[in-house]
Amino acid sequence: MDKISKEFREKINKKQIRIAVVGLGYVGLPLAMAFAKKGLRVTGIEIDKDRLCQILDKKSYIIDVPQNELKKVMNSGRLTATGDFKVLNNVDVIIICVPTPLKRKYAPDITYIKQAVKAISKNIRKDSLVILESTTYPGTTEEEILPLLEKRNFKHNRDFFLCFSPERIDPGNKQFPVNKIPKIVGGLTKEATQLAVLVYRMILKKVVPVSSTRTAEAAKLLENTFRLVNIGLVDEMAMMAHEMGMDIWEIIRAASTKPFGFMPFYPGPGVGGHCIPKDPLYLYWKAKSFGFRSRFIKLASEVISNMPGYIADRLEILLKEGKTGIRGARILVMGVTYKKDTKDLRKSPSIDIIDILQKRRAKVQYHDPLIPYLKIEPDISLKCMELSRASLRGFDCVVIATDHSKVDYDFVLKNSKLIFDTRNVYRRVHIRKVHKL
């Protein structure tokens, strides 16, 4: 191991270490770019043909990767892309960044991880370091990945090294890009951990080694479960406050003045993206196999998943009070991405709201400066509605579901009949036509 460690260190110091990133999505592409910008030779492996074609055309589809930077790095030759796993027999480090969806409620699906690892096992060279970044349940690296890699008579800590290092990406967050977020690293052995720490220190100031892959896997799930539970709590508080005639936003502002023991979370129409709606359920599922039921995770997940329906119910009551009713009502949903200023529709609660309203026979349109059209099978096929005095006045209600910065909310306020604000955009507005979550 000392010899291999020395060779790794020499390659790192001379920037001769070769890296492959499997999966060029919102995690993989920024990570590949970070290594390439440090002068390393990086190969991205992407089996999605559309994505691969865009990368080869030097076109970025990830908000955190500016197209001019992608073009510059690819023109330098430091970043290349392919769909062929055979390139792995010429790399030192393989980082796996593939999706981990849910098969059904509460059941994880690690099919993409297994497919990637099977392809890796056919092409991996000796003395390689394999790092899984895809979020998954505790035990995956040891119980699922290791046996697949050892099928070819390779042995861990002799022929290859295996680690888990959870991705920590916040799409669109310019304050914390991938190279400014501390990295957790847990290997199957101390030697594996040490090698992974060396690799990540090429692009990061802070790398945090932990005792095992399971610890690293669980740490990622704790991070996201913390957010899920607190968002579920404040969503429930928002519903409670409404029933009691109180303003949840004012309550949160007041509580936030406490300089210790409190962290503000904010209610909304639900949560979206890759992590929060799904990752804690991996932990819930795994815990069940040990005979343990996590009531907090399940309850928080149920509260949050019911928020789009709650928004629709509140809207229906508002329309009835205005003697309009939901059936046939013209409703404009403002913002369809899952978070502000990010072009990302994954599990967006706005889409659930549109679907629910359409099923209640409302006539729904949307406006989103980042999404020109919306086609979600089987029932949603819409084009972005341009904002004008005439168009706004034609709607019975405007629902602010995602609060993008590039929207003239004063213009919307001035020209709308009724507004249901789920994001507290109109925090300083106190008039009858504006209703808040």
Buried (B, 14 or more C-beta within 10 A) or exposed (E): BEEBEEBBBEBBEEEEBBBBBBBBBBBBBBBBBBBBBEEBBBBBBBBEEEBBEBBBEBEBBBBBBEEEBBBBBBEEEBBBBBBEBEBBEEBBBBBBBBBBEBEEEBEBBBEBBBEBBEBBBEBBBEBBBBBBBBBBBBBBBBEBBBEBBBEEEBEBBEBBBBBBBBBBBBBBBEEEBBBBBEBBBBBBBEBBBBBBBBBBBBBBEEBBBBEBBBBBBBBBBEBBBEBBBBBBBBBBBBBEBBEEEEBBBEBBEEEEEEEEEEEEBBBBBBBBBBBBBBBBBBBBBBBEEEEEEBEBBBBBBEBBBBBBEBBBBBBBEBBEEBEBBBEEBBBBBBBBBBBBBBBBBBBBBBBBBBBBBBEBEBBBBBBBBBBEEBEBEEEBEBEBBEBEEEBBEBBBBBBBBBBBEEBEBEEBBEBBBBBBBBBBBBEEBEEEBBBBB
